[in-house]
Amino acid sequence: MRGAGAITWAKIISIKMTYKGGIFDPIEDVKGVRPGQHFTVFSDEELDAIRETLGWLKTTEKSFEFWNNPADAVYDTL
């Protein structure tokens, strides 16, 4: 599905970048990407915050385990 309203899932890669004169420049070779492809760049601080958030989400999963039961399985498909 392409066009307005379409969702395109991005390929996730992790590489180190430098920032010079308004341009992000990869420090290492980037393979498997097309010219003109868009990327989201995160600073080290932003990556740390994301990792911390994911850690907390993983920790809190156990708080919701009581919902994993046959009595409310009908709601799992909503």
N, C-alpha and C positions, 0 to 999 in steps of 0.2 A: 504494500500500500504506500504510494507516494503522493505528495501534494499537500495541500492545506489540511491541517489537522492530523497528519500522519506522525507517528512516533517512530523514530529511528534510534535503535539501541547502539550506543557507541562501543567501540573496542577500547578496552582499558589497558593502557600501558603506563609504565612508570619509568621516567628518565630524569636525570638532572639537567637543569637549564640555567643559563645565565640571562641577564636582562641588560641590554645595551641599546641606548638610543631609541627606546620605544619598541624594541624587537626582542622576543624571546629566542634564544639561540641554544639548541641542544648541545650538550657537552659530549655526548656519545652518538654513535650512528643510530638513526631511527629507520627501522625496516618495516615494510608492509603498510605504509601510509601513502595516500595520494596527494599530489600538490593541490592546495586549496582546501584541504580537509581542516576542520575546526577542532581545536583542543581547549580543554580547561586546564589551567595551570594553577597549582596551589603552592603557597610558600611553605617552608618547613614548619612554621608555627600553625598554619591552617591544617597541615597534615597531622600534626600532633593533636590538635583539637578533634579532628575527625576520628583518629584512633581512640582517643579517650571516650568520645561519645559512643563509638561502637562497643567499646569495652563495657560501658555502663548498660547499654542495651542488652548485651549478652548476659550480664549479671542479673538483670531484672526479669529475664525470660522465666526463671523458676517461679516468680511471683504469680505467673499466669497459668501454671501447669494445671491448676484445679479445673480449668475450662476444657481440658482435654479428656472428655469422658463421653460415653455413649449417650447419656441423657440429653446432651445438647449438641450432638453431632449434626443435627439438621441445620444448625446455624453456621457450620463450617463451610457451607457452599455459598453463603451470601457474599 
